[in-house]
């Protein structure tokens, strides 16, 4: 009885080992060769701050507006325009951006700035048109396009076009 | 209470008068009475005379005061072109920079120490700029170091090495809007008058100005004596005050009465106002020259007119010349009579030296200088008449004529003098050559050109005719002529906006047809080569400007649709929707065509063309801006397809002739236009930064003998070659994909398949059936699945 039990255990063990052998990876036939050069540690994602949950599946991360590389002249005018805006001189800020656009008329970021300024001035329809113009020149700058669509959405909503606003927001959401 | 005394007094007064009369009669004697009567009459007469004279003097005083204290002059609006922006990376050649500095009256020197001067060493420029008041603030005076390399600004900094991101040179003045009496002036304040000029003026015209009271009897005597001695009129006896009165208040007639008025008014003016005020008024009123119908008044404008620089920058010799002109601007005109002017100027210098105002050495040095008069004339209406005409028309929408001619407004426009100069030259040169090469009668061809900024819609240049400086018929605005095939892109755009029906490769029938209009008349269009081309893909029909396929396409789209699209793109002129419209029976001006094509260049965004940026008042306060606006008129995807097709027009179609003028790397889009009997020759097109339209034809509307390709295209090409524009790099919109297509079968193909070409399609509109070539490289299942899902 005891012998039978031992035998069945032995055969069971053999069967399990056999099965494992079939499913598992083939045994290595030679020793691994060490790769020369320093090993690069894999990129480590920063740990989430305590209390901050990352739910990627449902909410894609915010695409930050990539800081565009402007020429020195345009950068100076952008800074000046921003200064004017902070001083509540919106007309001056608009004039400065228009001046920058004369230097670089196909710079989509400048059209976007102009759109924001016009929005701030309450000229919502014009703001939306300027944002659309910025989109037409933005090529693959998704962050900028997203910002333009959000501005268009806000402009449309402010003039009572809720459906148009939703369309624009939908467009913005696709740009990641 | 108050009435009682009045009632009491009245009878007393009456009784008093009655009582006096008999008493007077009672005391008179016969001999003495006659004497006294005469005396009384004399006194009465004297009194009456004094009264009348007094009233008259009061009247004169009132006249003097009213005009002197009110707005003294109608100050014309001054019009400026665009300022040149300098920054690292800006496209700029040495030639262009030099031209701009010359236009602004900057002096080329070895070491720039004064504002408005510059030096050059190879491609390095050191420039001392002037300060200038713009709409958005002052651009301060700066000393800059600028280096050019390969047609661009390679380096810009302050001369001491400090960083400088960008700066604007002053806006060049391009004209003024002066009133019907043609007086033009630039006001200067008394403190802006250079002391040297004042000294010279007083030394020559009125030595005792600061001592006399408006009239100088000793001066008159001295002048009389001098004139007697010389036997001619060499010296005038009028004081500056009298001269001012004469110009300011009185007519030019030479009568004793006027002389008397002049003297009295001079005394009154001197009594009422300070010497400085009188001198300031004189400096602005004095007539100093003539420019066609424009009268040059005041030292401020004269300095600009003769020397192209502000009064404060004049040296002694130039100041002396201005003073010399006071005596006779026409007789001593330094442009027409330089010898006479020089003699008079040297006399002024001698007088100054004699009176000790300057040293003998200074006088000699100044006398050795040339007159220094520029050849730039006619900045009033002369230099850019067509553009100024446009500016006036746009201003008249917002301002009254009298405000423009009298309020001293400063108007900042979009004119780029560099582009304008090249457009004028290209048109003038080419028209002559076209006449010669095509054996056309000389001097009959006319033309016009418009150049517009592609994105900002600013009008950069406007040429109204072959003689661009001649203010005649402004063809750029007023020659409203049939536009021929320039309309075709609108027809094709209407089709491309319906991607489910039309793509660039959709086959069109280029076969004859007859259309009956509403009036029952039959219209049978023909191709330019009188042939039928059978089935042609849409893009080839436009590139080769086929008429038959275009008419079929337009009739399919609907005439109303094409007319609506024209309106959407900014054509406000009423459009009659008749079939002939599809081949350009529609008449437009070159400026309107520029508006239409700017819409294409702007990617389907409509921006109204602007010639004015800002208007400031006389004190430099902002009045009005004309901002940049856009409106999406047409979907960008369809316009992108159209623009690619318009590039094909230039690379392989009717616009191919441009390759004689432009470098092959420069991408351009455009369209030729020709009308019946070769009456009008058009070319409209755009590059990366500029839209330009050229019309060539005859004013009498007789056949000019040129097609769009053999006429206007040549001018366009020559003009663009000179302007050196940016290449047209089209940005593909999101909703457009590129698909390889086999040209014969119009089937979807693969890269590398024989004869296959990539075409842009609005997503979802590309051919779905694959040619055998494109399937060759793929597994059957992959191709099947792709076909299934596309």
Boltz contact constraints between the chains, C-beta under 6 A:
constraints:
  - contact:
      token1: [A, 71]
      token2: [B, 89]
      max_distance: 6.0
  - contact:
      token1: [A, 72]
      token2: [B, 88]
      max_distance: 6.0
  - contact:
      token1: [A, 72]
      token2: [B, 165]
      max_distance: 6.0
  - contact:
      token1: [A, 73]
      token2: [B, 87]
      max_distance: 6.0
  - contact:
      token1: [A, 73]
      token2: [B, 165]
      max_distance: 6.0
  - contact:
      token1: [A, 73]
      token2: [B, 166]
      max_distance: 6.0
  - contact:
      token1: [A, 76]
      token2: [B, 165]
      max_distance: 6.0
  - contact:
      token1: [A, 92]
      token2: [B, 136]
      max_distance: 6.0
  - contact:
      token1: [A, 95]
      token2: [B, 136]
      max_distance: 6.0
  - contact:
      token1: [A, 98]
      token2: [B, 628]
      max_distance: 6.0
  - contact:
      token1: [A, 105]
      token2: [B, 455]
      max_distance: 6.0
  - contact:
      token1: [A, 105]
      token2: [B, 456]
      max_distance: 6.0
  - contact:
      token1: [A, 129]
      token2: [B, 630]
      max_distance: 6.0
  - contact:
      token1: [A, 129]
      token2: [B, 631]
      max_distance: 6.0
  - contact:
      token1: [A, 132]
      token2: [B, 632]
      max_distance: 6.0
  - contact:
      token1: [A, 133]
      token2: [B, 605]
      max_distance: 6.0
  - contact:
      token1: [A, 133]
      token2: [B, 630]
      max_distance: 6.0
  - contact:
      token1: [A, 136]
      token2: [B, 603]
      max_distance: 6.0
  - contact:
      token1: [A, 136]
      token2: [B, 636]
      max_distance: 6.0
  - contact:
      token1: [A, 139]
      token2: [B, 731]
      max_distance: 6.0
